Each structure stands twice: as C-alpha cells, then as structure tokens.
Amino acid sequence: MGSYAISPPAVRRRFRGLLIALIIGVLGMAGALVAPPRAHAAESTLGAAAAQSGRYFGVAIAAGRMNDSTYISIANREFNSVTAENEMKIDALQPQRGQFNFTAGDRIYNWAVQNGKQVRGHTLAWHSQQPGWMQSLSGGALRQAMIDHINGVMGHYRGKIAEWDVVNEAFADGGSGARRDSNLQRTGNDWIEVAFRTARAADPAAKLCYNDYNVENWNSAKTQAMYAMVRDFKQRGVPIDCVGFQAHFNEGNPYNSNFRTTLQSFAALGVDVSVTELDIQGASPTTYANVINDCLAVARCLGITVWGVRDSDSWRSHHTPLLFNGDGSKKPAYNAVLDALNGGSSEPPPSDSGQIRGVGSGRCLDVPEASTTDGTQVQLWDCHGGTNQQWTYTDAGELRVYGNKCLDAGGTGNGTRVQIYSCWGGDNQKWRVNSDGSIVGVQSGLCLDATGAGTANGTLLQLYTCWNGSNQRWTLT
C-alpha cells in the first residue's frame, strides 16, 4: 500500500509548537531545542495524549480478566487501541479444523468498538499456539490449512480490524539470520509471501504487518534478516504495509538507543512501523520514555501497545514490566510515558509562516539566489528578510516558499537532495516536525539534514537517517 501521512492538524500543532518555543526563547546557551511548553492543559490519559500526534497507545486484553472491574476500568480509561492477548490466535479461533469459534475474540472486539477503540489483529500465521490438528499436518496440507485459516478469520473480521499481524516470529534467534525451522517454514520458503498475498485478497482494507521479537537492535543479525525480507517484499510488490516490533526489553534483550535507527530504516522502505508488545523489565521510567520518543521521532510509527494492563496481568509478572501495579495504581513509568506523549502539545500560534533556522548553524533554510526553478537544492544561509527564506506550513503538511513552491525530497534514501518544486501533493512534499526539533519527510522517514553537519553559508540540505544532531534540529522564527 502507499504512504501513510499522519493527520495534518496533528502535524500542524507540533510544528506550531516550535514557533511558540522560539518566540518565548527556548534556545539555551548550547543552542539545543527545548521541548515547547504546554500552552493548554496536557492530556491526562495515555490514549488521548498519543492521539495528539495521530498515534494510538494500546493494550493487550485477556477475555478472562474482563470481569475484573479494576482491570477493565484502566483499560477503558487509558487506551485507544486493543489487541487480543490470545483470543485471536490460531488455537483459539479454529480449535477443530474447519470449525471456527469467534466467541472470545468477538467479546474483545465488541467491547473495544463499543468503547471507541481500534483493534489490532494478532495473529494469523505462527509456528506456536497451533491446535493439535494443525500440528499434525505438513507440506501441502499444512500450507492449505494456513490459507484457509487466514481466509476464515479475515473474512469474519473483514473491514473491522485496523492492522493484522499476518505472520509472527518467523526468524530464528541468535546470530544466523536464518528463518526459524518451523512446520510452516518446511512447507516452502515462500510461505510468508503466500500468507501476505492471501491476507490482502481476504481484506484489502486492513494493514498487513510482520511481527517479531528481539529485532529492535539495528545491529542484530535477526533484525538485518527481517529488514532484507521486507525490502525484498517491497521491491517485488508483495503486499506488506507495516512491521511490528514487540519490544520485550529485559536482561536478555536490553533496550538499545539505536532502536530509533531501526524504526527509521524500516520506515524508509515504505512501510509503517509499530511497537506491538511493549514491556520493560523493572519498568524503568527512562527506558519507557525513550521508547515513546523513538516512536514520536519517526513519522511512520503508528503507535505503541503495552502487553498487559497491570504487573499482575503480565506474562512476565516477575519482571514487574508494566505501567500499573497489581492494585491498579500508576507507576513512575506511567508518568514518564504520559509526559513523553504530551511533549508535543501546544495551542496554535499567531502565524504559520517564517524562517526556518538551523540550531547547529544559526543560519536559515534558503533558496539559492532566490531561484524559482524546479529542482533548486536548498541551502543554509545567513538569515535575512528575503522571500526565499519565508516558509509557510500548510494544512496539507507542505512547507511552501513563494506561495507555490514546495520543499521537496528528490528520493527516499540517505543523501537525497532536498529542493524546491512546484507543489503537487505528493508525500515527498509532506513534512512532520517532532518535539525534538527534527523535520521528517513523511514518505521517507528521514530527517532534514545539513550535509556533513555543515554550518557555513552554502551548506546544502539533504535527507539523512535521524540521529538527533544539531544539524538536524530546526526552529521557526
């Protein structure tokens, strides 16, 4: 499927926040951009705070706990997206071959919809939690059973599920980068592709995701193998729309600051990304905030789901990994997450136009020699009052100069020139401003970057992987 831009009003609020930040002087002595102050009351729940940036903040729900008033009250109050913890897995939905049982799955789905929440589907094809009858199959019979299951489940929920984890955990642990040796893998190496093509035909409206664990560290062999598969699928037209990163962070899979690079790199392939099963051993507030900010920094990050409501509900309760204690009280990590989600909120400023100044250089985004020629690469230059430095942010997410020329990305890879071009509405002309001051291309997921971390007049602008350098942070004056 095509690119997915977040809603222009949400982007606009974040961009305007930078204007307010500059107006009141948030640049410190070191020249770093400070998050803009909140000009109105911050949102008080996780889902509402995430919705400010067009994202969801979701939770995994277990049908067996829905009669627990504390559990269901927190789930309803705090989250705007729901994933069935086990009730939409293979053994739950098709316990006997050809006999589907949607009772528990529908209970979660109906509760979510009645309470205004979207639903993520989890999961259609997986080596684990297969019913006994499926485990006994192999070869062509198992392949057909997989296809029939996808068609049966997606047919039941057709048009109702926002995202489906079509395939789950197909890569092996360790450093081999190989596929997992599962019964599904032994039906043929094309089984994942077949699953995605079957899913697209079964429900063309659903976003189709690949989901896995221990793939958050960009340098791991498992991550690189998954990246190669997604890149191959996109190049060959296999219908994959998103990638889910489970993000079970613990002593065996610690959080790494390059998680943001991982999200950005996959987004640059033209897929959305999601944090799908987040829990963090010990519930470090700092680590939780880091994960939130990683998602917020990537234009194509759809949202975040925590895997359970309270520590007592967690599949790893001994790790105390969630945002609520067993009694339902909020943990420090909850406050850290809410603060991070609220970091981009602000009220509209008096204007959407002005100069865009580089934090590292102090110089302005400039069209060389006030050219109006399509394809002119923009640069840094001493700030002045010229029209070639006056940019207007539109409701469509464009940055316009001269009224009819747009800031335009000439491609989607690192080093792509950033230029002016006649506005035509493409995603390569849409931009998102994050609370850390970065300006991200919606199509590429890459940052507006001063080439070579340059600060001098004439330094050209490009797209580059976001790394939070001062040459990638901007303010609007």
N, C-alpha and C positions, 0 to 999 in steps of 0.2 A: 504494500500500500504506500501511499505518498507520505509527504512530510506532515507532521502534526504540530502546528503552532499553538501556543497557549493563547487564551483569550486576550485580545488587545486591551480591554480595560485593566486586566490584571497586570499586564506588562507595563501599561501606561502609569499605573500607580507606582510601580517600582522605579521607573525612570524618573518620574516626578520627584520621588524621594531623594534622588541625587541632587536635583535642583534645590530643594529645600536645604539639604545638607550643606551645599556650597554657600547659599545665601546667608546662613547663620554661622558660617565659618567653621566647618568641621575638620579642616585640614590642620593636622598637628605639625610640630616642628620638623618631624621626619617626613612630612608630606604624605602620610598614609591616609586613605579614605576611611573615615569613621562611619559606621552604620548610621543612617539618618535617624533622628529622634522621632518618636511616635507622636504625631500631631493629633491623633484621636486615641481613644481607649483601645488597647490591644485586644484581640480576640481572646476569649477565656477558655476555649476548648481546642483540642488538637485538630479536629477535622475542620473547624471554622478557620483556624489560623492557617492551615495548609491551603484552604480554598482561596485565600487571598492571592496566592501566586498561581492559581489554576490547577493545583495538585490535590490529591487525596491523601489522607492519613487513615490507614485502615487497620483492621484487626482480624485475626483468625478466631472463628467462633465454633464452639462444640455444641451440638444439639442437646447433648446430655446435661449441659450446665445452664440451659436457657431458663430453667425454673428457679435458678439462684437469683434472688432479687438484686443483690449487690452486684453480681457479675453482669447481669443484663442491663442494669441501670448505668453502669460505667460504659458498657459497650455502646449503648444508645446515645449517651451524652457526649462522648469524646470522639467518636469515629464517624467518618463519612464514607467508608468503604468496608466491605466484609468479604472474607474468604472462608469457605467451609474448611475446618481443620482436617476432617477425614471423610465427611459425608458425601463428597463428590468424587472420591477416589474409586478405582475400578471395583474393588471387592464390595464396596457399599452400594454402588449403583446397579451392578449386574452380578448378584451372588450366584445365580444359576444362568447358564448360557441361554441367551435369548429372552430372559425374564428380568426386566429392569424394575428396580424398586427406587422410586424417587421421593419416598415419604420424608426421610430425614433431610435430604438435600433441599426439597421444596420448603420444608419448615424454615430452614435458614434463609433461603431466597425470599420467601414471602415476608418474613419478619424484616429483612433488610429493606425491601422495596416499600413496605408499609411505613417504615420509619425514614424514608428519604435517602437511602444509601445505595451506592452502586455495588455490584457484585463481581468479584474475580472468580473465575472457574479454575479449580485445582483438583485433579489433573487428569488428562485423558489417556496418555500412554506412558507407562512407567514399569520398570522391572520389579518394583516392590508392590506390596499390598494388592497382588493379583489374587483373584479367587482360585480355589483349587482346580476347577475345571480348566481355567486358562493356563495354569502352571503345567498341566498335563499335556498341553499342545506343543507343537514345534513346527518349523518350516512353514509351508504354505497355509496350513490350517491355522496356525497362530497369527500369521500375517492377516488373514481374512478376519479372524476374530478381533484383532486390533481395529481394523477398518470398520467392522460392524459396530463395535463399541463407540467409536468416535461418532459415527453417523447417528446411532441411537441416542446418545447423550446430547449432542449438539442439536439434533432435531427437536428434542424435548425443550431445550432452552433457547432455541433459535430466536435471535433478535433481543434476548434478555440479558445476556452476560456481556459485560464490557470488555474483559480480557480473559482469554483461556490460556493456562499453562498446557500447551498441547503435548509437549514432551518434557519429561522431568528426569534430570540426573543421568544423562546418557554417557558421560565421560568418566574414565577411571581416576581414582585418587592416585597421588604420587606424582612422580616426575616423568612418566612415559608420554603423556599427552594422547594416550590411546583411548579408543572407545571402551566403555565398560563391557565386559564379557557377560552379557545377559541373554536370556532366551529370545528377546526381541532383536538384539544385535545379530544373533545367529540366523535370523530369517533373511539377512542380507543387509549390506551396509547402507542401502537406500531407505531403510525403514523410517528414519526420521523425516526424510523428504516426503515419503508417501503419507506419513501422518499429517504433515502440514498441508499437503495438497488436498487430502481428504477433508480436513477441517475447513479449509477455505470454501470448498464446494458445499459443505454442510451448513455453514453460517457465514456468508460473505461479510456481514456487518461486524463480527467480533474481531478484536485484535488478537493475533495469534503469537504466543510467546514461547520461547525456550527458557527453561528454568533450571538452575543448578546451584550447588553449594561449593564453598572453598574456591570460588572463582573471582574473588574481589581483588586479590593482589595481581596487578598487571604483569608481574614478572613470573608468575607460576606457569608451569607447562600446561596445566589444565585450562587456565584462562586463555592461553595462546591457542590451544587446540579449539576451544569454543569460538574464539574470535575468527579463526580460519574457516570454520564451518559457516558461521553467519556471513562472512564476506563472500564465500563461495555461493551461498544461497542467494544473496542479493545480486550477485553478478549473473546468475543463471535464471533469475526470476522465480525462485522458489518462494512461496508466499509466507514470509516471516515478517512480523511487524514490530516485535519487541523481545527484549531479553530480560529475564528476571534474575536478580542476584539475591540469593537467600539471606546472606549476611548474618549467619550464625557465628558471631565473633566470640572466641574463647581462647584458652591457652593453646589449643591445637591449631587454631586459625585466628591469630590476632589481627586486629584492625591495622591496616597499613595506610599511610597518608596518600599512597598512590591509587587508592580506590577511586578518587575523583578522576584520575587519568584513565582508569578502566572504563568508567561510565562515559567519559568524553570520547574515548576511542571507539566504543561500540556505537554511540550516537552518531559519530561521523560516518559510519557505514550506511546511515539512513534508517536506523531502527530506533524506536523508543526504548527506554530503559526504566526499570522499576526495582525498588528494594522490596522483596516479596515476603521475607520470613524473619524479620529483624529480631534478634535478641542478643544481649551482650552480657557475658559472664561478669557478675558483680555489679552490673548496671552503672558503669562509670558515666557520670553526667557529661564529662568532657568528650568521651567517645561517642555517646549518643548525639551530642551537639555536632560533632564532626561529621557524622553520617548524614544528619539533616542538611548541613551546609554543603556537603558534597552533592546531594541531590539538587538543592536550590541553585547550585552553580552550573548545572547542566540543563540547557533549555529543554531537552527531550526527556528529562526524568519526570515520569508521570506521577509518581507518588511513592509512599512508603507504607508497608504493612508490618505491624509487630505480631509475633507469633504467640498470641495469647493475651489475656486481659491482665491477670494478676500473677505474681510469682507462683502461687499455689496452683494455677492452671497450666503452667508451663510444662512442656515435655522434658525440660531440664530444670525442674524446680529447685534442685540442689545448687544450681548456679545463681539463683535469685536474679534472673536476667531481664526482668520486665520493668514497666514503669509504675506499677502499683504493687503495694504489699498485699499479703494474703487477706488482710482485713479490708482492703479496698482503698486504703489511704495512699496519697500520692508520694512518690519517692523523689529525692533530689533530681534524678534523671528526668522525671516528668517536667519539672520546671525548666530544666536545660533545653528540652525539646521544644516546649511551648515558646520559650524566649527566642530560640533559633527560628522557629516558624514565623514568629511575629516580627522578625528583624527587618522585613522589607515593607512594612505597612506605613502609610503616611497619607495625609489628605492632599488633594490637588493643590498645586501652587498657582500663582497668578499667570504663569506663562509656560508654554511647551517649547519655546524657541530660545536659542542662544548658542554660545560657543561651547565646544567640547574640548576640555583641557586635559592633557596627559598629566597624571600625578607624578610620574618619574621625571618628565621633561619640563613641565610648566608651560609647554607650547601647545598650540591649538591644532585641531583637525582642520586641514586646509586643502583647498583645491588649487594646485599649482597655477600661478599666473591667471587666476580667476577664469580658467578654461571652462567651457560648457560642452566640450567634446566628449561623447560617449567613450568610455574606456580609459579616461584620465585617472591614473592612480593617485590616491590622496596621500598627503604627507603631513609631517609636523612642521609648524612654522610659528614664529613669534605672533602672539595674539594681537589682533587689531580689529577695527570695526568693519572690515570689508564683508561684502555679501558672500564671498567664497568661504567664509568661516561661520556663517549663520545657518544653523541646522534646526529643523522643525521635526518634532516627533509626532507622527500621525496615529489616528485610531487604528490604522491597519498594521502598525508596528514598523513603519518605514522611518528612516532618517532622511529628510529631504533638504536639498540645498537649491537655491534659485527658484524654488516653488515646484519644479517639475523634474528635477534630477534626484535620483535616489542613491544612497550608499549601497553598493552592490558588490557581492562576492563573486569573483570570476570562476570559482570552483568550490570544492569541499575539502581539499587536503591542506596539510601544513604548507605554508609558503604561498598560498593562493593570494593573488593581488586583490586588494580592496580598492574599489574605483567608484566613479560616478557613472550612472547610466540612466537613460530615460526610464521613469517608473512604469512598471508593467504588472506589478502584483505578485511576482514570484517569491518563493520562500527564501531565495538567495538575497532578497532585498528587505527581509524582515529581521529585526534585531530584538534582543532581550537584554535588559540591564538588570544585573543582580545586585544584592545588597552589599557585596564586597567591592562594587565599582567596576566589575568587568562588564563588557558589552559582548554578547554572544550571538553568533549567527544562528538563526532558527534552523536553517537547513543543515548546517554542518556540525553544530555543537561546539565549534571552535571560537576562540576569543579574538577580538580586535587587538592587534599586537603591533607595537613599534618595532620594525625589523632590527634584529641584532641588539635589542634593548637600547637602541639609539636614542639620543636626546637632542641631537643637533637639528638645526634648520635643514629641511630637505629629507629627513628620515622618512622612508616610505612605510605605509601601513599594509599589513597582511593579516591573514588568518593563521592562528597557531594554537596548538594544544594549550588549554588554560593551565597556568601554573602559579597564578597569584603574584606575579612580578609587578613592579610598579609601572613597567612599560605596557601592562595590560589593564591598568586601572584609570578611570576617567571620571571627570566631574563636568557638569553643565553649568556654565556661568550665564 
